[in-house]
């Protein structure tokens, strides 16, 4: 073939003998990228070569598109032929094949041909959006920082670098920073200097892209300084207080770090010694009459001796008198004129009388003080204040945490009830395993001989025998009378309605939904479950009472309310979806959870284990709810049997309070109830009827099957402002009471009295803990003594009155889209685009045998998805699942892609509505 361009042919005689060899490539074509619309050049050089042509994608490039040039290599004396071609963007885009666009060179010589390597040509691009942007973080100092970044898709693959405050982060110069191959940025130990705005920068030969900025804050939690020395007692005489303090400056909180927890000031009682005035001893005996006709006697100021700045004795310590009645002469003079320096006998009588009167007065004062203190102890004052004599601490500091809790007044004075006294109070027996629960017994007199209950961390009393570590002691329940379980334990009158919660609705072909408000219970009747000319009045009921409990096995407890739907004889063409709230910490290693149905004889029969697969029922367990697909009407409940002591159920803890009786009394009521919305609604209704106010956001406590009891104690009550009745600072529920409560609330009360109507605030802590288990603290900080606006619990919904919906408004997915999805996925095709892939993308890929036996598996899958997402109305997850399926089958027909894009657009529009 002729070549284009100048050839510069040499004389045949001048060519070396090496021309008679196969062509050897000096330069082969290299991989290239087309940037925007600029064509690229591919070049080949070979020697010896008579001709060189390009072959692209298996086809020869026309000779008119070659640019050839031949020259002589002065080093070897051989002729070198060079050929180039241009490849345009249009050529690459028009190519459709299993491989990328490629080209190679073929060179000819007298002995044959040689082929070069294949060079690929790709269109370079870099998409705009990052697949994952880095997220801002707040980390403590010395903590680890991990920022994730997934750059946009691009050809060639984008390179990533990190910027901090627009400066490049270099891991080569800082050993504390690690930039991984997966583009993540890791800072092993956070420093204050690592705070800043981080940006992930992706770039290739086409463009650069910046991610969203992630703000990283390195905070420092506050630390206490050392305590100061104790101050002097604040009174010059008697019982007073002394204090010491510390500051949150070691280190000080920085960048939003938590303030120091604990007391900044400690106080303890002190006794400043009062001054003791001196008192005279008895006079000594008179001395022998001296030669000077005198005798002496003396006394000491030791009865008592003056102490602590007391006054010294007044008067003389020595006395002298004439011992001869004036008959003795001195210096030959009569001494009857000498005046004695002693005190006469009448003065002695007055002195003794004064001392006696003083002693009697002191005795009367001591007796009066003792009678006063005894009178005060009848109101429990000594129970609270006696800790000051024992060296307790009293805190007046306020603290705040990073979570934004209100300021709380804390006290760490433990009660000291070691002095025997009589108190009048009401006792509540809480041990339901051995005796009946009693109503409060008024005016019980109890003699306290020793200290009360110490509720420390390690020294708390253990009232139940410790079971084996690995297995659950089932025999523990063999002696429990279930009639005593689940009863409402209370220290005061409290009534909870026993009426059934019920809702009804009439449903036909369009289907609908039944909801019991604020219970976590609902029933979804899918479209087409009933025939076109048929309608049923359906009901949904939560069964209350003790019949649910009495028929369970000894080790089983209810994990959800018993819910019944009907009517009996209901004939449906596809299953309904029932949602139940439960309170189990779901773990198959610790729990044996079953779905049970009540028979006509009020017995429970097992429907299925939630971990097993069944073709008669489907059970999907979430963390707080269970979603069931049911074919038969009836009464259902989740029942759990603990397998190990690690099995746990969730308790919801709440504290309510209100003024009681006189304006000085305040009642705190603490509830421990199974953590389901339905169970807590009974507490809310009861408290609403008695005017109680929710004082703290309800909290969750895991209660384990370790046979240990639950203790509720009140702590940090300001003891100079409030008094609490004795025997109530720590109360206890036995393990069977809590474990077998079966959605009936447990309740205990703390009665407080303020010393003065001027006290308008109450702050304290309520500690709820399981012995050798978890603990939860409820912070109480509330105003008292004035009318407050009723607090609405945070779980109350504004639209919770809707109990029945029928037709399209009851469903999140529009009917037309549902029908199109079912038509697409119910029919299996060669590419695997069927209902099983839909179930997998919606995370419903277990127990697929149940869906397989349904007339329309996709419709049942979408019904279960609706039930699972009824509260979130999250159509985005469904749209994303369909989009991922579309990517998997991107090579499908254009018609399928157009239909799927239409479905996605309609789903997204529905989610916006």
C-alpha positions in Angstrom: 0.0 0.0 0.0 1.3 3.5 -0.8 1.9 5.9 2.1 0.9 9.5 2.7 3.5 12.1 3.3 7.2 12.4 2.4 8.9 9.0 2.5 12.5 10.1 1.9 13.4 6.8 0.2 17.1 5.8 0.3 19.1 4.0 -2.3 18.7 0.2 -2.2 22.4 -0.3 -2.1 22.8 1.7 1.1 20.4 -0.4 3.2 22.0 -2.6 5.8 21.4 -6.4 5.8 19.3 -6.1 8.9 16.5 -5.0 6.6 15.8 -8.7 6.0 14.3 -9.2 9.5 10.8 -8.8 11.0 9.8 -5.3 11.9 10.7 -4.1 15.4 8.6 -1.5 17.1 10.6 1.4 18.5 7.4 3.2 19.7 4.0 1.6 20.3 0.7 3.4 20.7 -0.1 4.3 24.3 -3.4 4.5 26.1 -5.0 7.9 25.8 -8.0 9.9 27.1 -10.1 12.3 25.1 -10.6 15.5 27.0 -13.7 17.3 26.1 -13.9 17.4 22.2 -10.1 17.4 21.5 -9.0 14.4 19.4 -5.9 12.5 20.4 -3.0 11.2 18.3 -1.7 7.6 18.3 1.8 7.0 17.0 3.9 4.0 15.9 7.5 3.7 14.9 9.1 0.5 13.5 12.2 -0.6 11.7 12.7 -2.1 9.3 9.2 -1.5 8.0 7.9 -1.2 4.4 4.4 -0.2 5.6 2.6 0.5 8.9 -1.1 0.6 9.3 -3.5 1.1 12.3 -6.2 -1.4 13.1 -9.0 -0.1 15.4 -11.6 -2.3 17.0 -10.7 -5.1 14.6 -11.1 -3.0 11.4 -8.3 -1.4 9.3 -8.1 2.4 9.4 -8.3 3.9 5.9 -5.0 4.8 4.5 -6.1 8.4 3.9 -6.3 8.8 7.7 -2.7 7.8 8.2 0.2 10.3 8.4 3.4 8.6 7.5 7.0 9.7 7.7 10.2 7.8 7.0 13.7 8.8 8.1 17.1 7.2 8.7 18.4 6.6 12.2 22.0 8.0 12.1 23.0 5.7 15.0 22.0 2.4 13.4 21.8 3.4 9.8 18.3 1.8 9.6 15.2 3.3 8.1 12.6 4.1 10.6 9.0 4.5 9.6 6.6 6.6 11.7 2.8 6.6 11.4 0.2 8.6 13.2 -3.6 8.7 13.3 -6.2 11.0 14.9 -9.0 9.5 17.0 -12.0 11.8 17.7 -14.6 11.9 20.5 -17.3 11.0 18.0 -15.5 7.8 16.9 -15.3 6.7 20.5 -18.9 7.5 21.3 -20.2 5.8 18.2 -18.4 2.5 19.1 -20.5 0.0 21.0 -18.7 -3.2 22.0 -17.8 -5.3 24.9 -14.5 -3.6 25.3 -13.2 -0.1 25.3 -12.2 1.6 22.0 -8.8 0.2 21.0 -6.2 0.5 18.3 -2.9 -1.3 17.4 -0.2 -1.1 14.6 0.7 -3.7 12.0 4.1 -3.3 10.4 5.3 -5.2 7.2 8.8 -6.1 6.1 10.2 -8.6 3.5 10.0 -11.4 6.0 6.5 -10.8 7.5 4.4 -8.7 9.8 4.6 -7.6 13.5 1.8 -6.3 15.7 2.1 -3.7 18.5 0.3 -3.6 21.8 -3.3 -2.5 22.0 -3.9 1.0 23.1 -7.3 1.9 24.6 -8.9 5.3 24.0 -11.5 6.4 26.6 -13.4 9.6 27.0 -12.2 11.4 30.2 -14.8 12.8 32.6 -15.3 13.6 36.3 -18.9 13.8 37.6 -19.9 16.7 39.8 -21.4 15.0 42.9 -19.4 13.1 45.5 -20.7 9.6 46.3 -20.0 10.4 50.0 -19.2 13.7 51.5 -17.3 14.0 54.7 -19.4 14.7 57.8 -18.6 17.1 60.6 -17.7 15.7 64.0 -17.2 16.7 67.6 -14.4 14.6 69.2 -12.7 14.8 72.6 -9.0 15.7 72.7 -6.8 12.6 72.0 -9.8 10.8 70.4 -9.7 9.4 66.9 -11.1 11.4 63.9 -12.2 9.4 60.9 -13.5 11.4 57.9 -15.0 9.4 55.0 -14.8 10.6 51.4 -15.9 8.8 48.2 -15.0 10.9 45.2 -17.2 11.3 42.1 -17.1 8.7 39.5 -14.5 9.6 36.8 -12.2 8.4 34.0 -9.4 8.2 34.8 -10.1 7.6 38.5 -9.9 10.8 40.5 -7.0 11.4 42.9 -8.0 12.7 46.4 -6.3 15.1 48.7 -7.6 16.7 51.9 -7.6 20.4 52.8 -7.9 21.8 56.3 -8.8 25.5 56.2 -7.8 25.5 52.5 -4.4 24.2 53.3 -3.3 20.8 52.1 -3.1 18.1 54.8 0.2 16.2 54.3 0.5 12.8 56.0 4.2 12.6 55.0 5.2 15.3 57.4 2.7 14.4 60.2 2.8 10.9 61.7 -0.5 11.5 63.5 -2.3 11.8 60.1 -3.0 8.8 57.9 -4.6 9.2 54.4 -5.7 5.8 53.3 -6.0 4.3 49.8 -9.8 4.3 50.3 -9.6 8.1 50.4 -10.5 8.3 54.1 -8.6 10.7 56.5 -7.7 9.3 59.9 -6.2 11.4 62.7 -5.1 9.0 65.3 -5.0 11.4 68.3 -7.0 14.6 68.0 -5.2 17.8 69.0 -6.7 21.3 69.4 -4.9 22.3 66.2 -6.9 19.6 64.3 -10.1 21.6 64.7 -11.1 23.3 61.4 -13.0 23.0 58.2 -12.1 19.9 56.2 -12.7 19.5 52.4 -12.1 16.5 50.2 -10.6 17.5 46.9 -10.9 15.1 43.9 -9.2 15.8 40.6 -8.2 14.1 37.3 -7.0 15.3 33.9 -10.5 16.8 33.2 -11.5 18.8 36.3 -11.4 19.3 40.0 -14.3 18.8 42.4 -14.7 20.0 46.0 -16.8 18.1 48.6 -19.0 19.7 51.1 -17.1 21.2 54.0 -17.0 19.1 57.2 -16.4 21.1 60.4 -14.3 19.2 63.0 -14.3 20.4 66.6 -11.9 19.0 69.1 -13.3 19.7 72.5 -11.8 19.5 76.0 -13.9 18.3 78.9 -13.4 20.2 82.1 -11.4 18.7 85.0 -11.4 19.6 88.6 -8.5 21.4 90.4 -7.3 20.2 93.8 -9.4 21.0 96.8 -8.5 24.0 98.8 -7.8 23.7 102.5 -10.9 23.6 104.8 -12.0 27.1 105.9 -12.4 28.0 109.6 -15.7 27.3 111.3 -18.1 30.0 110.5 -19.3 30.5 114.1 -17.2 31.5 117.1 -19.0 29.0 119.3 -21.1 25.9 118.9 -22.2 24.0 115.8 -21.4 25.6 112.5 -20.1 24.8 109.0 -16.8 24.9 107.2 -16.2 24.4 103.5 -13.6 23.9 100.9 -13.8 24.5 97.1 -12.3 23.6 93.8 -12.6 25.0 90.3 -13.2 23.5 86.9 -9.8 24.6 85.5 -7.7 21.5 85.3 -8.3 21.8 82.4 -11.1 24.3 81.7 -13.7 23.1 79.3 -13.0 24.2 75.7 -14.9 24.2 72.4 -18.1 23.1 74.0 -16.5 20.4 76.2 -18.6 19.2 79.2 -18.4 21.1 82.5 -17.0 19.2 85.4 -19.5 16.8 87.0 -19.7 16.8 90.8 -19.5 19.4 93.5 -17.4 22.6 93.4 -18.0 23.2 97.1 -18.0 20.8 99.9 -19.4 21.6 103.3 -19.3 19.8 106.6 -20.3 20.4 110.1 -17.9 21.7 112.7 -18.0 22.4 116.4 -16.2 25.5 117.5 -15.3 25.2 121.2 -17.2 27.7 123.2 -15.3 29.8 125.9 -15.2 28.2 129.3 -14.9 30.6 132.2 -12.7 29.6 135.1 -14.0 28.5 138.5 -12.3 28.3 141.8 -11.4 25.1 143.6 -12.1 24.7 147.3 -9.9 26.6 149.7 -7.0 24.7 151.1 -6.6 24.2 154.9 -5.2 27.1 156.9 -1.5 27.0 157.5 0.1 26.9 161.0 0.3 30.3 162.7 3.5 31.9 161.8 5.9 33.8 163.9 4.3 36.9 162.5 0.9 35.9 164.0 -0.6 35.1 160.5 -1.8 32.1 158.7 -2.6 31.6 154.9 -4.8 29.5 152.6 -5.0 29.3 148.8 -7.1 28.1 145.9 -6.7 27.2 142.2 -8.7 28.4 139.3 -9.3 24.8 138.0 -13.0 24.1 138.6 -13.1 24.4 135.7 -9.9 25.9 134.3 -10.5 28.7 131.8 -10.4 27.4 128.2 -11.0 28.7 124.7 -10.7 32.4 125.6 -12.8 32.0 128.7 -12.6 34.4 131.6 -10.2 33.8 134.4 -11.5 33.5 138.0 -12.4 36.8 139.7 -11.0 37.3 143.3 -7.9 36.4 145.2 -6.1 33.1 145.0 -4.7 33.5 148.5 -6.1 34.7 151.8 -4.2 35.8 155.1 -5.6 36.4 158.6 -4.4 37.0 162.1 -4.2 33.8 164.0 -4.2 35.2 167.7 -7.3 37.3 167.7 -5.2 40.5 168.0 -3.2 39.3 171.0 0.0 38.7 169.2 2.4 41.6 169.2 4.8 42.5 166.5 7.6 44.9 167.1 6.2 45.3 170.6 3.0 46.7 169.3 -0.5 45.4 169.6 -1.7 43.8 166.4 -5.4 44.1 167.0 -5.5 46.9 164.6 -4.1 44.7 161.8 -6.9 44.2 159.2 -7.1 40.7 157.8 -6.8 40.3 154.0 -9.1 37.3 153.9 -12.8 37.1 153.2 -14.9 36.6 156.3 -17.2 33.7 156.7 -20.3 35.5 155.5 -18.6 36.1 152.1 -17.8 32.3 151.9 -21.5 31.5 152.2 -22.4 33.9 149.4 -19.8 32.4 147.2 -21.0 28.8 147.6 -24.6 29.9 147.1 -23.7 31.6 143.7 -21.8 28.5 142.5 -24.8 26.2 143.3 -27.2 28.5 141.5 -25.0 28.5 138.4 -24.8 24.7 138.3 -28.6 24.4 138.6 -29.1 26.9 135.7 -26.7 25.0 133.4 -28.6 21.7 134.2 -32.0 23.3 133.3 -30.5 24.6 130.0 -29.2 21.1 129.0 -32.6 19.5 129.8 -34.4 22.2 127.7 -32.1 21.6 124.7 -32.6 17.8 124.9 -36.4 18.2 125.0 -36.4 20.6 122.0 -34.3 18.2 119.9 -36.5 15.3 120.8 -39.6 17.3 119.8 -38.0 18.2 116.4 -37.1 14.5 115.7 -40.9 13.6 115.5 -41.0 15.3 112.1 -38.0 13.5 110.7 -35.6 16.5 110.9 -32.9 14.7 112.7 -33.0 12.0 110.1 -31.9 14.5 107.5 -29.8 16.9 109.5 -27.9 14.4 111.7 -25.5 13.8 108.9 -23.9 17.2 109.6 -22.7 15.9 112.9 -21.3 12.8 111.1 -19.2 15.0 108.8 -21.3 14.8 105.7 -21.0 17.2 102.8 -23.5 19.7 101.5 -23.2 21.1 98.0 -24.6 24.3 96.7 -23.0 24.4 93.3 -24.9 24.3 90.0 -23.6 22.3 87.0 -24.6 21.8 83.4 -23.7 19.1 80.9 -23.0 19.1 77.2 -26.4 17.6 76.5 -28.2 20.7 77.7 -29.8 19.4 80.9 -31.2 22.1 83.2 -29.2 23.3 86.2 -29.5 20.8 89.0 -28.9 21.3 92.7 -26.9 18.4 94.0 -26.1 17.1 97.5 -24.1 14.2 98.6 -25.1 14.0 102.3 -26.0 10.3 103.0 -28.7 9.7 105.6 -27.6 8.7 109.1 -30.3 6.9 111.0 -28.2 5.3 113.6 -30.0 6.9 116.6 -32.9 4.9 117.8 -36.2 6.8 117.4 -39.9 6.3 116.8 -41.3 7.3 113.4 -44.8 7.2 112.1 -45.0 6.3 108.3 -46.7 4.1 105.7 -44.9 1.0 104.5 -45.4 -0.7 101.1 -44.4 -4.3 100.8 -43.0 -4.9 97.4 -42.1 -8.6 97.4 -44.8 -10.1 95.2 -43.2 -13.5 95.1 -43.9 -14.3 98.7 -46.8 -12.2 99.9 -49.8 -10.2 98.6 -49.3 -6.5 97.8 -50.7 -4.3 100.6 -52.4 -1.0 100.5 -50.6 1.7 102.6 -50.9 1.0 106.3 -51.4 4.3 108.3 -49.6 5.1 111.5 -47.2 2.2 111.7 -44.7 2.7 114.5 -41.3 1.5 113.7 -38.3 1.5 116.0 -35.1 2.2 114.2 -32.1 0.5 115.9 -29.5 0.7 113.2 -28.7 2.5 110.0 -31.1 2.2 107.1 -30.4 0.9 103.6 -27.0 2.0 102.1 -27.4 2.3 98.4 -23.9 2.5 97.2 -22.5 0.9 94.1 -20.7 -2.2 95.3 -22.3 -2.6 98.8 -26.0 -2.8 97.8 -27.9 -5.7 99.3 -28.6 -8.7 97.3 -31.9 -10.2 98.2 -32.0 -13.0 95.7 -29.7 -15.9 95.2 -27.3 -15.6 92.4 -28.0 -17.9 89.5 -25.7 -19.5 87.0 -23.8 -17.2 84.7 -24.6 -18.8 81.3 -28.1 -20.3 81.6 -31.3 -18.9 82.9 -32.6 -20.5 86.2 -36.0 -21.6 85.0 -36.8 -23.2 88.3 -36.8 -19.7 89.8 -40.3 -19.2 88.5 -41.7 -22.5 89.7 -43.1 -21.1 92.9 -44.4 -17.8 91.5 -48.1 -17.2 91.7 -49.0 -15.3 88.5 -52.0 -13.8 90.1 -49.7 -11.7 92.1 -47.7 -10.6 89.2 -48.3 -7.5 87.2 -50.4 -5.9 89.9 -50.1 -2.2 90.2 -47.8 -1.4 93.1 -48.5 2.0 94.6 -48.1 4.1 97.7 -51.2 6.1 97.1 -54.5 5.8 95.3 -54.1 5.3 91.6 -56.6 4.0 89.1 -55.9 2.7 85.5 -58.7 2.0 83.2 -59.3 -1.6 82.3 -61.5 -0.9 79.3 -60.5 -2.4 76.0 -58.9 -0.2 73.4 -60.8 -0.8 70.2 -61.2 0.7 66.8 -63.3 -0.4 63.8 -63.7 0.3 60.1 -65.5 -0.9 57.0 -63.2 -2.1 54.2 -63.7 -3.2 50.7 -61.6 -3.7 47.6 -59.5 -0.5 48.1 -58.3 -1.7 51.5 -57.2 0.6 54.3 -55.6 0.9 57.7 -56.7 0.6 61.4 -54.7 2.3 64.1 -54.9 2.3 67.9 -53.5 5.8 68.7 -50.4 6.0 70.9 -50.1 2.2 71.3 -47.7 1.2 68.4 -50.5 -1.2 67.2 -51.9 -1.0 63.7 -53.4 -3.2 60.9 -52.9 -2.7 57.2 -55.5 -4.3 54.8 -53.9 -4.2 51.3 -55.7 -3.2 48.1 -57.4 -6.2 46.6 -57.6 -8.3 49.8 -61.3 -8.3 49.5 -63.3 -9.0 46.3 -64.9 -6.2 44.4 -68.5 -6.7 45.6 -67.6 -7.5 49.2 -67.0 -5.4 52.3 -66.3 -6.3 55.9 -66.5 -4.3 59.1 -63.2 -5.1 60.7 -62.0 -4.4 64.3 -58.7 -4.1 66.1 -58.6 -4.6 69.9 -55.9 -4.6 72.6 -57.0 -7.1 75.3 -56.5 -6.0 78.9 -56.6 -7.9 82.1 -54.9 -10.9 83.6 -56.1 -13.7 81.3 -53.2 -13.2 79.0 -50.8 -13.9 81.8 -52.4 -16.8 83.6 -52.2 -19.2 80.7 -48.5 -18.7 79.9 -45.8 -21.1 80.7 -43.8 -20.6 83.9 -40.8 -19.0 82.2 -42.7 -17.0 79.6 -43.6 -13.3 79.6 -45.5 -11.1 77.3 -43.2 -8.9 75.2 -46.1 -7.1 73.4 -49.8 -6.5 74.2 -52.3 -9.1 73.2 -54.0 -7.8 70.0 -57.0 -9.3 68.3 -58.4 -8.5 64.8 -61.5 -9.8 63.2 -64.2 -10.6 62.6 -64.0 -14.4 62.8 -64.6 -16.0 59.4 -63.0 -13.1 57.5 -62.1 -14.3 54.0 -59.2 -12.5 52.4 -57.3 -13.2 49.2 -54.0 -12.0 50.6 -52.5 -11.5 54.1 -53.0 -8.4 56.3 -50.0 -6.7 58.0 -50.2 -6.2 61.7 -47.7 -4.1 63.7 -47.1 -4.7 67.4 -44.8 -2.8 69.7 -42.5 -4.9 71.9 -40.0 -4.3 74.7 -37.4 -7.0 74.1 -33.7 -6.4 73.5 -33.8 -8.7 70.5 -31.0 -11.3 70.5 -31.6 -14.9 69.4 -28.8 -16.2 71.6 -30.5 -14.9 74.8 -34.2 -15.1 73.9 -36.6 -17.7 72.6 -39.3 -15.4 71.1 -42.5 -16.9 69.7 -45.6 -15.6 68.1 -48.6 -17.2 69.8 -52.3 -17.2 69.1 -55.1 -17.7 71.6 -57.4 -20.7 71.0 -61.1 -21.0 71.7 -60.3 -22.6 75.0 -58.3 -19.5 76.1 -55.1 -21.4 75.7 -52.0 -20.2 73.8 -50.8 -22.1 70.8 -47.5 -21.5 69.1 -47.7 -20.0 65.6 -44.0 -19.7 64.8 -40.6 -18.9 66.3 -39.6 -15.4 65.0 -36.2 -16.7 64.0 -37.6 -19.6 62.0 -39.0 -19.6 58.5 -42.6 -20.5 57.9 -45.0 -20.5 54.9 -48.1 -19.9 57.1 -46.9 -16.7 58.7 -44.3 -14.0 58.3 -42.6 -12.2 61.2 -40.2 -9.3 60.9 -38.6 -8.1 64.1 -37.3 -4.5 64.4 -35.7 -3.0 67.5 -39.0 -1.8 68.9 -41.7 -3.2 66.7 -42.8 -6.5 65.1 -44.5 -6.7 61.7 -46.7 -9.7 61.0 -48.3 -11.0 57.8 -51.4 -13.0 58.9 -54.0 -15.0 57.1 -56.3 -15.9 59.9 -58.2 -13.5 62.3 -57.5 -14.1 65.9 -55.8 -12.9 69.1 -52.0 -12.7 68.8 -49.1 -11.7 71.1 -45.3 -12.0 71.2 -44.2 -14.2 74.1 -40.6 -14.5 75.2 -38.7 -17.1 77.2 -35.2 -16.1 78.4 -32.4 -18.5 77.5 -29.6 -16.9 79.5 -29.3 -14.3 82.2 -28.2 -11.8 79.5 -31.7 -11.7 78.2 -33.1 -8.2 78.7 -36.3 -6.3 78.3 -36.7 -2.6 78.1 -38.3 -0.6 80.9 -39.5 2.9 80.5 -38.9 5.1 83.6 -40.8 8.3 84.3 -41.2 10.6 87.3 -44.3 12.6 88.0 -45.0 15.1 90.8 -47.5 17.5 92.2 -48.4 19.2 95.5 -50.4 17.1 98.0 -52.5 18.0 101.0 -51.0 21.1 102.5 -49.0 23.6 100.6 -45.8 22.3 102.1 -46.0 18.7 100.9 -44.9 17.5 97.5 -45.2 14.0 96.1 -42.8 12.4 93.6 -44.0 9.2 91.8 -41.6 7.0 89.9 -43.0 4.5 87.4 -41.3 1.5 85.9 -43.3 0.1 83.0 -42.5 -2.2 80.0 -41.3 0.0 77.2 -44.2 0.0 74.9 -46.4 3.0 74.0 -49.6 1.1 75.1 -48.2 0.3 78.6 -47.1 3.9 79.1 -50.5 5.3 78.1 -52.0 3.8 81.2 -49.5 5.8 83.4 -50.2 9.0 81.5 -54.0 8.6 81.9 -53.7 7.9 85.6 -51.4 10.8 86.3 -53.6 13.1 84.3 -56.5 12.3 86.5 -54.6 13.2 89.6 -53.0 16.3 88.3 -49.5 15.0 88.0 -46.8 16.6 85.9 -44.1 14.9 83.9 -40.9 16.2 85.5 -38.3 14.6 83.2 -38.2 13.1 79.8 -38.9 9.3 80.2 -35.8 7.1 79.9 -35.1 3.5 79.1 -33.5 0.9 81.3 -32.5 -2.6 80.2 -33.6 -5.1 82.8 -31.8 -8.4 82.6 -33.0 -11.9 83.6 -30.3 -12.2 86.3 -32.9 -12.7 89.2 -31.7 -9.5 90.9 -34.2 -6.8 92.1 -34.8 -3.3 91.0 -34.0 -0.4 93.4 -35.4 3.1 93.3 -33.7 5.7 95.4 -33.9 9.5 95.8 -30.7 11.4 96.1 -29.3 14.9 96.4 -32.3 16.5 98.1 -31.4 19.9 99.4 -31.5 19.0 103.1 -31.7 22.6 104.4 -34.8 23.2 102.3 -36.6 19.9 102.2 -37.2 16.9 104.5 -38.2 13.4 103.4 -40.1 10.8 105.3 -37.9 8.1 106.8 -37.8 4.6 105.3 -38.6 6.0 101.8 -35.2 7.1 100.5 -34.6 3.7 98.9 -37.4 1.4 97.8 -37.2 -1.9 96.0 -39.1 -4.1 93.6 -38.4 -7.8 93.6 -37.2 -9.5 90.4 -40.5 -11.4 89.7 -42.5 -8.2 90.1 -40.5 -6.4 87.4 -39.8 -9.3 85.1 -43.4 -10.6 85.1 -45.1 -7.2 85.2 -46.6 -8.0 81.7 -47.2 -4.4 80.7 -48.7 -3.4 84.1 -47.0 -0.4 85.7 -44.9 -0.6 88.9 -44.9 2.5 91.0 -43.4 3.9 94.1 -43.7 7.4 95.8 -41.4 9.7 97.7 -43.1 12.2 100.0 -41.2 15.5 100.7 -42.0 18.5 102.9 -40.4 21.9 102.5 -39.5 23.8 105.6 -40.7 27.1 104.3 -43.3 28.3 101.8 -40.5 30.5 100.4 -38.9 27.4 98.9 -40.1 27.5 95.3 -37.8 25.0 93.6 -37.0 21.3 94.0 -34.0 19.6 92.6 -32.9 16.0 93.2 -32.0 12.8 91.4 -34.0 9.6 91.1 -31.7 6.6 90.7 -33.3 3.5 89.2 -30.9 0.5 89.0 -31.0 -3.2 88.9 -28.7 -4.9 91.4 -25.6 -6.0 89.4 -27.2 -4.4 86.3 -27.8 -1.1 84.6 -28.6 2.2 86.3 -30.5 5.2 85.0 -30.7 8.7 86.5 -33.8 10.9 86.3 -32.9 14.5 87.0 -35.7 16.5 88.7 -35.6 20.3 88.5 -39.0 21.8 88.9 -40.8 24.8 90.4 -43.3 24.1 93.2 -45.9 26.1 95.1 -47.5 27.7 92.1 -49.8 26.6 89.3 -48.0 25.4 86.2 -49.1 24.7 82.7 -49.7 21.0 82.2 -46.7 19.3 80.6 -47.6 17.3 77.5 -45.4 14.2 77.2 -43.1 14.3 74.2 -44.5 11.1 72.7 -47.9 12.6 72.2 -48.8 13.0 68.5 -50.9 15.8 67.1 -52.6 13.5 64.6 -53.0 10.6 67.0 -56.8 10.7 66.9 -57.0 9.1 63.4 -58.0 5.5 63.9 -59.3 4.4 60.5 -58.3 5.2 56.9 -59.7 3.6 53.8 -58.7 3.8 50.2 -55.6 5.4 48.6 -55.0 7.9 51.5 -54.2 5.0 53.7 -51.2 4.0 51.6 -47.8 5.7 50.9 -47.3 4.1 47.5 -49.9 5.3 44.9 -52.0 2.4 43.5 -50.8 2.9 39.9 -47.2 2.7 40.9 -47.9 -0.4 43.0 -49.5 -2.1 40.1 -46.7 -1.3 37.8 -44.1 -2.5 40.2 -46.0 -5.8 40.7 -46.3 -6.3 37.0 -42.6 -5.7 36.5 -41.3 -8.0 39.3 -43.9 -10.7 39.6 -42.8 -12.2 36.3 -39.3 -13.7 36.4 -37.0 -13.0 33.5 -33.6 -14.3 32.4 -31.8 -11.4 34.0 -33.1 -12.1 37.5 -35.2 -8.9 37.7 -37.9 -10.4 39.8 -39.6 -10.1 43.2 -36.6 -11.8 45.0 -34.4 -8.9 43.9 -37.0 -6.5 45.1 -37.1 -8.2 48.5 -33.4 -8.1 48.8 -33.1 -4.4 48.0 -35.9 -3.6 50.6 -34.0 -5.7 53.2 -36.8 -8.3 53.4 -34.7 -11.2 52.1 -35.4 -13.8 54.8 -38.2 -16.4 54.7 -38.6 -15.9 51.0 -40.6 -19.2 50.8 -43.6 -17.3 52.3 -43.6 -14.8 49.5 -43.2 -17.5 46.9 -46.5 -19.1 47.8 -48.4 -15.8 47.4 -50.4 -15.0 44.3 -48.5 -11.7 43.9 -45.2 -11.8 45.9 -44.4 -8.2 45.0 -47.7 -7.0 46.4 -47.1 -8.7 49.7 -43.6 -7.4 49.9 -44.8 -3.8 49.3 -47.5 -4.3 51.9 -44.9 -5.3 54.5 -42.8 -2.3 53.4 -45.8 0.0 54.0 -46.4 -1.4 57.5 -42.7 -1.0 58.4 -42.5 2.6 57.2 -46.0 3.8 58.2 -44.6 6.4 60.6 -41.7 7.7 58.5 -43.5 8.0 55.1 -40.0 7.4 53.6 -40.6 6.8 49.9 -37.0 7.7 49.3 -35.8 4.3 50.4 -38.1 2.6 47.9 -37.1 4.9 45.1 -33.4 4.2 45.9 -34.0 0.5 45.8 -35.7 0.7 42.4 -32.8 2.9 41.2 -30.2 0.4 42.3 -32.2 -2.4 40.5 -32.2 -0.2 37.4 -28.4 0.2 37.6 -27.9 -3.6 37.9 -29.9 -4.0 34.7 -28.6 -1.0 32.8 -28.1 -3.1 29.7 -31.8 -3.9 29.5 -34.1 -2.6 26.9 -34.7 1.1 26.5 -38.4 0.5 27.1 -37.8 -1.0 30.6 -35.5 1.9 31.5 -38.1 4.5 30.4 -40.8 2.7 32.4 -38.6 2.5 35.5 -37.6 6.2 35.2 -41.3 7.1 35.1 -42.0 5.1 38.2 -39.1 6.8 40.1 -40.3 10.2 39.1 -43.9 9.4 40.3 -42.6 7.9 43.6 -40.4 11.0 44.3 -43.4 13.3 43.5 -45.5 11.3 46.0 -42.9 11.6 48.7 -42.9 15.4 48.2 -46.6 15.5 48.7 
